Amino acid sequence: MSLRNGFGLVIPLTALILYLCFRIPGRLGDLASMAAVMSLFAMPLAGLWASGQTQTTVLSGLIPLYDADAYYIDALRLIHGYDFSIVSARRVLFPGLLATLLSLTNHNLMASLAILTGIVGIACYIAAREIQRTHGGEISVFIVIIIFLFFRAHSGVSMTENLGVALGVLGFTLLWQGASIKNSVYVYSGVFVTTLALNARAGAFFLLPILILWAGWLLRKNDRISWRTAFYAACFVAAGFTLNILLTRLLAVPSGVPFANFSYTLYGLASGGKSWGYIYEAHPEIFSLDEPQQTMKIYQVAFELIREKPLQAIQGALFNWRMLFSDSWYNIYAYVGGENWILNVCARWTLYLLGLTGIYAWSRDRNDPIKSLIIASFFGVLISVPFLPPTDAYRMRPYAASIIILAALPALGLSFILKKLTKTIANTSIAAKVITPFSMSLTFTTILLFISLTSPVILKINTTPIYLKPASCKGNSDFVITRFDEGTYITVKRENQYFLDWMPNFHKGQFEKNAHSLADANMIHWAESLQPPTIVFLSLDFHTNQKVLVALASETIPTPGRYYQFCGESSEPLSSTQYAVFYTNEVLPLSP
C-alpha cells in the first residue's frame, strides 16, 4: 500500500533499487531489471487486493463500479455472444481485450486485471531499456517512476487507462527508436500505435498531426520537411481510426458512436470551461433521445453556442490551460505525490523547472532527433488541453495515453543537467553495454495489437448467446440468471470470526471502513447496512442482459465456473446511483 499511495521515502528508495538493477550488466542485468520493473507494478495491485481499498470505480478492491463496471459487463456480454453497449462503443479496444483475457482465464477478473498490469509493466520495461540505450540508466528510471506514479492508482481497475498507458508507452518507445536511428519503420509503427492508444483511451488527439509533421521533418532529405513521409504517417493515423471504427461496427450495438462523450466535453468548453456533465443541467431534454441522435444534438448545441458566444469558448480554453499548471489536483503532475502537501508542491515545482530546462536544452540543439520528438509531442499535448479539460477527471486521467510524454520533458531537463555536471551523458559506460533488442518492442507490440484487434472479433463470430431455462423459485420470487466465477467476488464476514482480512474475505468492520471512500453517500449507507455473512459480486444477468449486483446471504461459496439462478428480490435503485442490489439466499444450479 505504500507503493500504491505513498511518496516521501518509499518512491526515492524504490527508484534507487530500480537504478541499481539497471546498472547490472549482461543477462543478469536483463533479468534483474525486468524483475524489478514487474515487481514495481505488481506491488500496488497486491496492496489493493490485500487491503480491499475502495475507490470511485472499484468496491473493496475488486468489484467494478460506474464506467469500470460498464466495460466489465460488456466484456462478459461479448464472451456470451452479445453486442457491446453504447458505453463501450465509445472505446471498443479495451473491453475487447478484457473480454479476451476473461475468456482465457475462465472469467477470472482478478487474473485478467493482473495480466493487464503485467502488460503495462512489460511496456515500461521495454521503454526503459531503449531510453537507457540512448540516455543512460538515470533517465530511464526517472521516466518509469513518473509513469508508475500515474498508473498505480489505476492498477486493478477495469478502466481504459490500462490499455491507454500500455499502448502510449509502446508507441512513444517506437518513435524514440525511430528518432535515434532515423528508421521509417519504427516511426510509422510509433505513429500507428500512438493512434490506437488514443483510440483506446481518448486523449490528446492534436498530438497526431504534430507527429505527422515531425515524422516528415525527421526523415527529410534536402527539404525542410518530407511531405511524402508526412503523407505516409497520416495514412497510418487514418488506418488506426479506421480499425477502431471497424471494430465498433463489428462488436457494438448499431447505435454506438465512437468518442460520443467528446460532445459533452465540447459543450463544457463552449460554456466557458464547465464540466463535461454540464450538458445534463443545460439541456436535460437531449437525453430523452436515442443514439446517435443524442450525440448529434449535443454537437449541434455546442457549435451553436460557440458561434453565438466565441469569447466564452476562449475563456474555457484559457481556464483549462490555467488548471493544467494550478496548485489543484488537476495539474499536469498531480499524480506525483502523496499525503504530504508540502512534499507534493516541491516535487511538482521540481518537475516544472526540469521541464523548462528540457525546453532550454532543445533550444540549444534543435536538430537533435530525440529532443525534437519530446518537444513536438509535448506541444501536441499542450494544444489539446482546451478539448481535454484536466478538471473532467481525477489526476490527469484523460492523458493516460500521453503520460510518457509528460514524463519525458522533465527527463530531458534532467539529462541536460547531468551532462553539464559530468561533461558526458551519465552512465555512458553502462549505456554503451546495453543492447536493446529492437525487435523486442516491435514483437511485443505486434502481439498485443494482434490479440487486441482480432481476438474480440473471433469471440463474437464463434459465440452464440446461451439459453438457460429458468427453474422455479420458492414463493414465485424474482430471480436473476448469471455465472459465478473465481476472482469476481468478495465475502463480508462477522467481526467475531478470526482470519486475516485479505481478498476475498473481509470483516464487516473493514468492509464498512473501506466503503467510506465511495463517492456516493447512498452506496456507503448500503455497504453499512449489509449484514454478514454475505457474498457480493457483480455480473451479467442473462435473463435481462443487464448488469446485476448480487448480495448472497450465505457462508457457502457456490461452485465457481457454473451458471446459477439466484432467487430473491431486488432493492430500489440506490438514489442517484444506477445500482439496484439483488438480495438472495436461494441458489439453483443451471445447465446451458
Secondary structure, DSSP 8 states (H G I E B T S, - for coil): -HHHH--TTHHHHHHHHHHHHHHS-HHHHHHHHHHHHHHHHHHHHHHHHHHT--BTTEETTTEE-THHHHHHHHHHHHHTT--B-HHHHTS-HHHHHHHHHHHHTTT-HHHHHHHHHHHHHHHHHHHHHHHHHHH-HHHHHHHHHHHHHHHTTTTTS-STHHHHHHHHHHHHHHHHHHHHHT-HHHHHHHHHHHHHHHHHS---TTHHHHHHHHHHHHT-SSSSS-HHHHHHHHHHHHHHHHHHHHHHHHHB-TT--TTTTHHHHHHHHHTTS--TTHHHHH-GGGGGS-TTHHHHHHHHHHHHHHHH-HHHHHHHHHHHHHHHTSSSTTSTTTTS--S-HHHHHHHHHHHHHHHHHHHHHHHH-TT-HHHHHHHHHHHHHHTTGGGS-GGGSGGGGGGGGGHHHHHHHHHHHHHHHHHHHHSS-TTHHHHHH----HHHHHHHHHHHHHHHHHHHHHHHHH-----------GGG-EEEEEEE-TTSEEEEE-TTS----BTTEEEHHHHHHHHTT-S-HHHHHHHHH--SSEEEEEEEETTTTEEEEEEE--SS---TTEEEEEEEEE----TTSS--EEEEEEEEEE--
